[in-house]
Amino acid sequence: MPTPSGRRQRGAGGLADALGRADLAAEFLRRNRTYRAEHTQMRQRIASGAVAKSAAEAAFARRWGLSFRHGAG
């Protein structure tokens, strides 16, 4: 079956093939201006004492659909 124009075939190379899902998602967020701005705002609010770190990080993770494996890293 031919590939519709504008779509790449699997195995065609590129960033998606070089990275795993988690790496690709991290790269997307790293380049996302809104994500970076909200992350900076969260860190500033934590530093100023306006919000507890655990509460701020949990809310941020929910908003951006982030989840972390226990024991990762």
Contacts in CASP RR format, 6 or more apart in sequence:
PFRMAT RR
TARGET T0000
AUTHOR 0000-0000-0000
METHOD contacts of the structure
MODEL  1
MPTPSGRRQRGAGGLADALGRADLAAEFLRRNRTYRAEHTQMRQRIASGA
VAKSAAEAAFARRWGLSFRHGAG
3 9 0 8 1.000
11 17 0 8 1.000
15 24 0 8 1.000
15 27 0 8 1.000
16 24 0 8 1.000
19 27 0 8 1.000
29 35 0 8 1.000
29 64 0 8 1.000
30 36 0 8 1.000
35 64 0 8 1.000
38 60 0 8 1.000
38 63 0 8 1.000
38 64 0 8 1.000
39 60 0 8 1.000
42 56 0 8 1.000
42 57 0 8 1.000
42 60 0 8 1.000
45 51 0 8 1.000
45 56 0 8 1.000
46 52 0 8 1.000
46 53 0 8 1.000
46 56 0 8 1.000
60 66 0 8 1.000
61 67 0 8 1.000
61 68 0 8 1.000
END
